[in-house]
Structure formats: structure tokens, C-alpha cells
């Protein structure tokens, strides 16, 4: 089952789902699911919606409102530090995506999943797409919503856990972040199973 299956059925609900924060040392993995009509996809493409990693922070922020306005439905899901340590980072990422999809008002007819790992136990058809955030606007929109929401969260957590330069590195393993871990030790939001965090 592919997106082409639904191209002659404009009423079909196609969702894109993506996660962010998988490679971080700090904080949860956050996923978003976004359902877009073909018309909304075209409008968002014209506005420059693409893989969130290809956009500046300011550009991502500016696209959140149009994505939310034009989406038929959208939702966020996350996997906590506890989930990551209990399951491992891959399965926690899939769990975050599962939670995002299950928070949609109704399940989509097809879910486009960024990457090559299907989401276990998903109660709707799905298709994995390697580099899907560069191919499908639904996935790109999800990547932007997830990235902006997570970045805002990490900036707030930077005030709770000063000294790790989180507002700048967003939880990724920058040299300043790794040095702070050596001198200050890990916080409750650090992934202790990750190298350098224990």
C-alpha cells in the first residue's frame, strides 16, 4: 500500500510521522504526526516546508503556525528518559511515534514513517520511507513540529539545569555539554546509558 494508492481519493487521510532528539544526551525523544490534504501539501511546499534539519531555527518557528492551520489533524508524542533507558533509543523512538499517531482524533488510512523501521503494533497501514522528510511534505511537517516543540522544551529545561549550555546545544553532545557532564555530573534528564552520561 503506497501513497499512490490514495492519489485518486482526496478524502483519504495520510499522516506523516517523524521523531527528533534520538541522538541527544539529554531529554526525551519527541515525535509528531501530521495529516495533510493534497492541497495543504502544495501550500506548505510553496512556503518552504522541508526536512527540519535543512531549515534555520527561525524558519522552523515561522512554519509552525501554517502547518497547524493547514493540517487536517496533528498530534505530539514523546518517550521519556525512563522509556529510553528501559527500552533502548530505537524502541523509545518508535514508541514516541506510536504515541503521536494514537493521539490523532482518528487513525489515518495510511501512515508514512520516516526511516526504515516500522512502528510495532500500529493499528493502521504504514509505509517506511528512508529520508522521508525530504520526500513527503507530511513527514517534513511532522519533523518541524517535533523539532520546534522539543527545542522549546529544552530551552525551558536549561533554566532548571544550568551549566550544560542546553539552550545552545538542545541536548546534543557538544564539547561544552560533554565538559559540563564531566565537571557537574548528569542530571535526572540525562540518558545514563549513553556514552559519557553515566
Buried (B, 14 or more C-beta within 10 A) or exposed (E): EEBEBBEEEEEBBBBBBBBBBBEBBBBBBBBBBBBBBBEBBEBBEEBEBBBBEEBEEEBBBBBBEBBEEBBBBBBBBBBBBEBBBEBEBEBBBBBBBBBBBBBBEEBBBBBBBBBEEEBEEBEBEBBBBEEBBBBBBBBBBBBBBBBBBBBEBBEEBBEEBEEBBBBEBBBBBBEEBBEBBEEEEBBEBBBEEBEBBE
